[in-house]
């Protein structure tokens, strides 16, 4: 009898621990209190290793998580989006854009969420490994177009905050020669785009959610990049061959002034690059995440991104995302 009581107590103790650890939403936490977990949301999709690196005595595999449309076939030639999570280059994980990936897959796109190496919070090293992984991830996607039924001329890069920096980095900065651990995974470092040759890592469009894309002396991340900001700052590397972009920013963002976003847009327009800027009054950094504000701004930004992709000829028909039931914060 005593052993049964002990077993029962152990069972209910385990259940309580599980609920306490993973059941925050079920226990009634508000969307605002969950907002900090947006970057660590559960990732969906089929995992594939895009890169292996040696760390000390161990080999680490970096993965991409692929979400496909229900009617997907390998012979398709579909548009795609490659998502990079935020977290200041030091935090976050694939999963922040899970709901975005699910929606755009429902619209017929193939979506990829990228795992990349994070920086040590205790150091001030520049985001070299982050940008290297972003470049290698995009190269891997392009080299895998036939496997995933993707049109290699319709691949967008997307990201939020530091992930937005990585997406913009791919669009604005031509990468250095490939790293040895990546060279065997890509047979060419450029891809034909009409009459020109573009770096194979350069996307065809950018979806940028409050991106920290000015890393110059007055921008974000200067404590890490310092005088090397021309190597890392998309804002300082805009050229006429860069892809069209759409940027989403809250007017109360504490990291990215509205003036910075306006200058990036104007710089693009002056060079003949299609660039849109959507400002959301009173909204802070990270406002676009699925868990924030009952999904109101997730909905608004996704609908705007859908329309942007439709104007590029990548999507057909009206957006299918349902509006949230309430707009109250």
N, C-alpha and C positions, 0 to 999 in steps of 0.2 A: 504493500500500500504506500509506504514512504517513498519508494522509487517512482511510483506513478505521480505522486504529488510534485516531487522534484522535477520530473520530466515536464509536467504541465506548466510549472512556473517558468522553467527554462524556455518553453515554447512561446508563452505569452510575452516573456521578456524579449525574445528575439523579434516577435512581431512588433512590439512597441518601439524597439530600437530602429526597425526598418521604417516605420511610419514617421518617427521623429526625424530621421535622417533624410528621407526622400519624399515625405508627404507634405511639404510646405504648402503646395497649392491646394491640396485636399483639405488642409486645416484652415483655409480661408485667408491666406495672405493676399493682399491687394496687388493689382498689377504694378503699382508704383514700387512696392517693396520687393517685387520680383525682378525689377528692371536691371538690377546689378548682375543678375544671372544670365542676361541675354547672350553674352559672349560665350557662356558655357552651356548653352542649350544643347539638348540631345541632337547629335548629328544623324542624318539619315543618308541612305544611298549605299551603293556597292563600293567597298574599299578596294583601291588599287595602289600599289607601291609605285611612286614616280621617281624616287631617288633613295639611295642608300649612302649614308655617310659614316665615317669612323669617328667615334668619340672615345678617346682613351683606348681601352682594350676591347671595346664593344662596337658592334655595327648597329646603327639605328636606321630604321626604315621610315620614311616620310610618306604619308598616304594622301590620296585624293578620294573623296567620296562622291560617287556619281549617281545622279537622280535622272531617270529617263521618263519620257512620256509613256503612257499605257500602250499606245499603238506603235511603239518604237520598233524599228527593224535595222539591222546592221547596214543595209543598203541605203538607208535614209541619208539625206544631206540637210541636216537641220541646223538652225542657229544655236549657239551655245553661250553660256555665261560661266565665267570662272570667278568664284567668290573668295575673298580674303577677309577673315575676321579681324576685329579690332582688339585693342588691349594695350596700346602704347608701346608696341613691340616687345613687351615683357609679360603679357598675360593673354587670356582668352584662348579659345580653341575652336576648331571646326564645329559648326552647329549654330552659330549666331544667325546664319542666313538660311536655316533649314526651312522656315516657312516661305521665304522667297523662292528657294529652290523648288519646293513642292508646287507653288503656284505657277512659276514659269515653265515647269515641266508639264503642267496641265494645259499650258498654252502651246505646247509643241516643241519646247526647247530642251536641250540636254544641259544639265547643270552640274557644276563641279564645285565642291567645297575643299579648300586646300589646308592641309596641315603644314606649318612652317616652323622653323626653329625660333625660339624666343631668346631675348637677351637677358643677361643676369641683371636683376634690379640693383645689385650692389656695385656694379661697374658703370662707367660712362662710355662704353664702347659704341661706335656707330652701328647702324643696322645693316652691316655688310651681309651677315648670314641670312637675314630676313629677305633682303633684296635678291640675293643669290637663289634662294629657294623659290621666290616668286617667279624669277626668270626661268628657272628649270621646270617649274610646274607648268607654265604657259608653253614652253617648248615641248614638254611631254604631251600636253593636250593636242597641240598641232600635229605632232608626229603620230598621234593615235586617232586622228579624225576618221580614218576608215573603220577602225575597230568600234568606235562609238557612234557612227552614223552622223558625223558633224561636217558641216560645210566650213572648210578652213578659212574662207573669206568672210565668215560671219561669226566671229568669236569676240564676245565682250568680256572685259575685266570689270569686276565690281568689288566694292569693299567699303567698310565703315571705319572712320577715324584712322588709326594706323594701317588698317587694311585698305582704306581708301588711298592712303599714301602709296601702298604697294601697287594697287591697280593703276594709279596715276603715274607712278614710276615706270611701269611697263609701257604706258602710252607715250610718255614724254622723253624718256632717257634711253638711249641705245646702250645695250648691255656690253660689258667687257667680254672677252673671249671665254668660252665655256670652261667650267671647272673640270678637272680630270675625272671626278666621280660621276659627272653627268655626260661626258662626251660620247660614251657608248650608246646613250639613249636617244641621240638625235643625229641624223645623218647630214643635216644641212643647217647653217646658221641664218639663212634668209629664206623668205618665201615670196613668190611673185605676187604683186598687187598691181594688176594692169601692166603698165610698161616699166614699173619701178620694182626694185628689190627692197623689201622691208625685213628688219630683223624678225626671226621666226617667233620671238617672244612678244612682238608688238601686237596688241589687240586691235580689233576693228571698230570698237566703240568702248566708251567708259561710262559706268554707272557709279557715281561717287556720293556716298552718304557721309556728310560732315567730314570730308577728308582733310587730314593735316598735311596739305601738299605744298605749303610754304615753309621750308626749313632753313631759310636765310637768317640773317642777324636779328630780324624782328619777328621771326616766325616761331613755330613750335618745333621742339627737338634740337634747338641749337646747342644745348648742353652736351649733346652726344656728337653731333656732326661738326660743330665748330666751324673752322675756316674751310672745311671740306664740303660745305653745303652745295657747291655746284655739282658734286658727284651724286647727291641724293635728292635734291629739291626739284620736284616736277615743275613748280612755278617758274623756276629759273632756267628751264630747259624746253619751254614750249617752242616748237618749230612748225612750219607749214605742213609737214607730213604727218602730224599727230592726228589721232582719230577724233571723231565727234564725241561730245560728252554732255552729260546731264548731271548737275550737282544739286544736292539737297542740303539745306543748312537752316538751323534755327537762329532767329535774330538775337537770342540770348545765349548763344554758344560762347562759353568762356575760353575756348581754345582757338577758335577761328573767327576773326572779325569778319563781318559782312563785307567790309571794304576789300579784304583779301580775295574773297570769292568773286567780287565784282571785277577786280583787276585781272584775275585768271580768265574769267569769261571774256572781258574786253580784249585781252591779249590774244585769245583764240580767234575772236571775231575779226580782229585787225588782220590776222594772217589767213583769213578765209576758211577757218575751221568752224563748223557748226557747234555751238556751245550754249547750253541752256542753264540758267540758274533759278532755282525755286527756293524762295525764302519763306519760312514759316514763323509768323509773328509770335514772339514771346517764348519760343521753344528753346530748350537747352541742348547741350551736347548729348547725343544718343537718343534723341526724341523719336527717331524713325523705327526703333526696334519693336518687334511684334508684341512684347509684353508691356510696352509703355502706353499710357493714356487709353487703355482699353482697345488698343489696336487702331485708333483713329488715324494716327500719322503713318503707321505702317500701311494702312489702306491708301491714304492719299498719295504717299510717295510711290507705292507699287503701281497705282493706276497711272501716275505721271510717267513712270519708267516704261510701262506697257505702251503708252501712247508714243513715247519717244522711239521705242523699237519699231512700232508700227510705221512711224514716219520714215524710218530707215528702210522699210520694206521687209523687215524681219518677221513681223507678226501680221496676221490677218484677222479681221473681225473685231468686234468690241471686246473690251476687257471683261473677264468673267468673275472677278473677285467680288464677293458679296460685301456690302458695307457693314461695319460693326453696328450692333444694335443700339449703342448709345455713344454720344460724343462727349460725355462728361469725364473729366479727369478723375 
